[in-house]
């Protein structure tokens, strides 16, 4: 997990996602891995995949505020884009 976070922080989103996928194979119920993979998708402009990961993180831990905040940003961006384009 830490390797994936470090790769994410360095902007290596594809490598980070690979690391997070490996963590998911070991424990798919660990909500932070879905959250961080969602961040990678979001920063790679794959908003639909990011939303799916944030929703999964929420379903695993509805008390964590971070996935809600990220999901809110995605919905805000989508609505802003649809209104002005």
C-alpha positions in Angstrom: 0.0 0.0 0.0 2.8 2.4 0.9 4.5 1.9 -2.4 1.3 2.8 -4.2 0.9 5.9 -2.1 4.5 7.0 -2.8 4.0 6.4 -6.6 0.8 8.4 -6.4 2.5 11.3 -4.6 5.2 11.3 -7.3 2.6 11.5 -10.1 3.2 7.9 -11.3 -0.5 7.1 -11.5 -0.3 3.9 -13.6 2.4 2.4 -11.4 0.4 3.4 -8.3 -2.8 1.7 -9.7 -0.8 -1.4 -10.3 0.4 -1.4 -6.7 -3.2 -0.8 -5.5 -4.5 -3.6 -7.6 -2.0 -6.0 -6.0 -3.2 -4.8 -2.5 -6.9 -5.4 -3.6 -6.0 -9.0 -4.6 -4.9 -9.6 -1.0 -7.8 -7.7 0.7 -10.5 -6.1 -1.4 -12.4 -4.9 1.7 -9.6 -2.4 2.7 -11.4 0.9 1.8 -8.3 3.1 1.6 -7.0 1.2 -1.4 -10.2 1.9 -3.3 -9.9 5.6 -2.3 -6.3 5.9 -3.5 -7.0 4.1 -6.7 -9.9 6.5 -7.2 -7.5 9.4 -6.8 -5.2 7.9 -9.5 -8.2 7.5 -11.8 -9.3 11.1 -11.1 -5.9 12.5 -11.8 -5.7 10.5 -15.0 -9.1 12.0 -16.0 -10.9 8.7 -15.8 -13.7 10.2 -13.8 -16.2 7.3 -14.2 -13.7 4.8 -12.9 -12.7 7.2 -10.1 -16.4 7.6 -9.1 -16.7 3.8 -9.0 -13.7 3.5 -6.7 -14.9 6.3 -4.4 -18.4 4.7 -4.2 -16.8 1.3 -3.3 -14.7 3.0 -0.6 -17.9 4.6 0.8 -19.7 1.2 0.8 -16.8 -0.3 2.8 -16.6 2.6 5.3 -19.4 5.1 5.2 -17.7 7.1 8.1 -14.7 8.2 6.1 -15.2 11.7 4.7 -12.4 11.6 2.0 -14.3 9.5 -0.6 -17.4 11.7 -0.3 -15.3 14.8 -0.9 -13.7 13.4 -4.0 -17.0 12.1 -5.3 -18.5 15.6 -4.7 -15.7 17.2 -6.7 -16.3 14.8 -9.6 -20.1 15.5 -9.6 -19.4 19.2 -9.4 -16.9 19.0 -12.4 -19.4 17.0 -14.5 -22.2 19.4 -13.9 -20.0 22.4 -14.6 -18.8 20.8 -17.8 -22.3 19.9 -18.9 -23.7 23.4 -18.2 -21.0 25.3 -20.1 -20.2 22.9 -23.0 
